């Protein structure tokens, strides 16, 4: 998820016209979002639902993967931005990263009502980019600050009153540009995996200490412009946004190394950013960063099939 130019226009008029699925039928290949939506993050939830945030207004759209039909769940909030988002199915919560606001948001998954807002940092040099939810916490990345932000989740979904800032140390070193971006969890949240966009490197993170270890990729490979990521067993899907492809990395048992075994492409890709799964299907959202946004600019979600077997 790259830094985007924030435009002055708002999208209330665009949201009023709800989109239809391309092609119709069950599980359409592409799903339209409202014109002018400016999506970046996507998550899937119960009952074949998907959620897509708006960079322009902070709103969240909820739709059906089966039909493509949907409507706005979280209305526009003045001053908010929505980038990465994740569903907490156990507690019926939706966690959303707030980009350059330095914030993170939590919404009721059923009603879209505000549950909590966290001001992670007041620095002007911040980009809260993505989030993953584990059993005991939500973890947010910051592409400009070498830290993770932790929101603890207690019994019955009780959220911590304040977030913790966890410095990242070890092999990972931030450099000029956009750094850590997508994040996912392995081993029931005992290990986190992140991608560093501007170098194409992958890292394991110890969530207790913040210590990082590089995941060495074979044959000098990289996942440059890596954005959203998705762990599926030992397969790691990495969306390479401006490359218009999804790298598939086979990870070793201890996640210390990996090998790029495929790069998935699709004619419908137009700077895809993040990725979510539903059964054997993958869904990526087209952010269209290279297309000047207007209230009439179209946006969509593209379905792929998971890679079967290894090359």
N, C-alpha and C positions, 0 to 999 in steps of 0.2 A: 504494500500500500504506500504509494508515494505521496509526497506533499502535493496538495492540489491548490489551484488558485480558487479562493473563495469568492463567489460572485455576489453581487448585491441583491439579485432578484430572489424572491421566495416562490414556492411552488404550490401555493394553495389551489390555484386554478388547475394545475396539471393533475393534482391528486384527485380532483373531483371526477375525472373520467377514468374509471377502472378498466384495466386491460383484459383481453381475452387470451386464451392459450393459443399458441401457433399450432395448427394441425388438428386440434381437438383430440378427443379420445382419451384413453387411459395413459397416464405418464407421458405427456407430450415431450418432444425433443427439445423445444425451446418454450420458455414461459416469459411473457412480457411483463414488465414493471410499468408503473405510471410514467408518462412522458415527463422528462425533466427531473427524474428522481435522483440522479447522481448516486448510484449504489456503490458500495465497496465490500461490505461484509455480508455473509450469508450463513445461516444456521438452519438445521432441520430439527423438528420436534415431534411430539406424539401425533398419531393419526395422519401421517403423510403430510404434515404441514412444513412450510418453510418460512423463514423470516429474513428480510433484507432491509438494511438501514439506509438512511439518506444522509449523504455528506452535507447537503445544502441546509437541511432543517432539523436534523436529529430525529426525524420521524422513523418509524419502523412499520413495514408492510408485512402482513401475514397472508399467505396463500396456500393453495392445495397443490401438491406435486402431482396428484392424479388428474386434476382438471385445469390447473393454471389459474383458476378464479381466486380472487382475494380482495382484501380491503385494508385500509390503514388501521393498524392496531394501536400504535403509539403515535399520538398526534405530534405535529411540529412543536418544538420548544425553542423559544427565543434564546440564541446564544449557544445552542447545543449542536454537536456534530456526531454522527454515528459512523464508525468505521467497523472494526471487528466486533462480532457478537457471538455468544454461545448460550445454549439452553441448559438450564439445570432442571432436568425432568423430575428429579426426586421432590424438589421443593416448588416446582412450577414458577421458576424465576427466569428472567432473561437478562443477561449481563451484556453491557454495551460499552465499547471503548470510545473515548471522546476526542481523539486526535489532538489538535493544537490547543484545545481548552484545558488540557492537563487533568481532565476529569474522567470518571467512570460512572455509569448509571446502572441501576437495577430496576426492572419493571416486572409487574405481575404478568405472567405468561398468558393468563386467561383474559384479563381485562385491559392490559396495557397501562394500568395505573402506575404512578411513581411509587417505588418502594424505598429507594435510597439513592443518594448522590454523593460521590466522593471527590474531593479536590485533592488529587494526588500530589500536585506540585503547582506552585505559582510562577515558576520559571516561564519566560517567554520562549525559551528554546526547548520545547517539548513536543512530542507527538505520541500520544497514547494510542497504540496501533491495533493490538489484537488481544484476545483473552481466551483462556481455557478454564474450564471448571472441573475441579477434582472433588473428591468426597468431602474434603474439609476446607477448601478454599477456592477462590477465583484468582487467577494470576494474569496480570495485565503487562504487556510489553510497552516499552518506550523507545522509539527509534532514534531519539536524540540524547537521551540520558541513559547511562550504563547501569540500569537498575531494572528490577521487576517490582510491581506493586501487588501486594497480597491483601485480599479481603477474606478474612476468615469466615467460615460457615459453621455455625454451631448446630446444636440439636434442633430438630424441627425447622431447619432453615434459618435460624436466628443469625443475623449478619453482624459482624463486628461494627462498633460505632465509628472506628477510624481504621484506615488502611495502614499497613506496614510497608516501608520501602526497603527492599532487599538489594544491596549493591551486588553487581556481577563481577566476579574476579576469575582468575585462572587464565585459560587460553584465550578467552574472548577479550578483544581490545577494540573499543569503538574508534572509528576513523571518520574522515569527512564524509558527509552525506547521510543517507538513511541506513541505519544499522539493523539491530534486531527487529524483526517484523512478526511473522507468524509463529505460533506456539501451539504445542500439543503436549499431552501427558502420556507416560507409560508406567507400567508396574503399579497400577492403582494410585497414581499421583506421586510415587516415590522418586520418579525421574521426570524432568521436563525436557522437551526438545524444542530448539528454536533455530530459525534461519536468519542469517545476516545478509540482508538484501544486496548491499553494495559490493560485497566480495564473493557471494555465492557459497559461503561456508555454513556448515551445520554444527551445532553444539548440543551436548548434553548439559543439563543444569541440575545441580543438587538443590532442591527447593529449601532445604533446611539451612544451607550455608551460603548459597549463591555462587559456589565454585563451579566453573565451567570446564569442560573438556571437549576439544574438537572431535567431531566425527569425521575421520579421515575417509575421503572418497577415493576410490581406486582410479588409476589411469589419469590422474591429474584433472578429473572431472570437477565441475562446480555446478551450482544451481543459481547462477547470477540472476539478479532481479527476483529472487525468491520472495514470495508474498505469503499468502495463506498456505498452511500445511495441514495434512491429515495423516495420522498414523492408523494403519489398518493391519494389526499384527506386526510383522516385520517389514511390511511395505510402508514406505513413506511417500505420499504424494505431495509434491511441491509445485505450486503455481508460479510460473515464471512470467510475470505480467507482460512487460513489453516484448518478450520473446514469443508471446502467444502460444504457450505450450505448458504442459504439466509434466514435470520430471517424476519418474517413478524410481525410487531408491530402495534397493534391497539392503536392509540393515543386518549387521551381525547380531548374534544372540545377546551380547552385552551392550549393544548400541554404540560400540567404540569405532566402528568402521562401516562403510557402505559402498555400494556399487550402483551406478545409474544403469538400469536395465531397459528403460524405455523412456521416450518422450512423446506424450500424447498430444495430438493436435486436432483441430476441428475447423472447418471453414467458417463456422459461426463465431469463432473467438474474435474478440475485439478488446484487447487488453483485459483479460480476465484477472481477477485479484484474489478472491478467496474461494474455498472449496468446502463442501459438506457432503455427507453420505446418507443414503437411504437404501438399506439392503445392498444389492449388487450395483446400485446406481450411484454415480457421482454427480454433483451439481456445482458448477462454477458460475460466478456472476461477472458480467462484462461491465467494467468501470468506464471504458472508452475514454481513457485519459487523453488520448491524442485528438479527440473530437471536441471542438469548442461547444460547451454546453449552452443550451437555450431552454426555455420552458417547453419547447416542442421536441427536444432531442429524445430519441427512443433508447430504451435500455432493456436488457433481457438476461435470462438465466439459461445456461446450456447444460443439457444432460449428457453425461458420458457413461460408459460401462467400466467397471473396475477391471484392471488387468488380471487375467487368469493365468496362474502358473508363473514361471520365471523364464527369462531368456538366458 
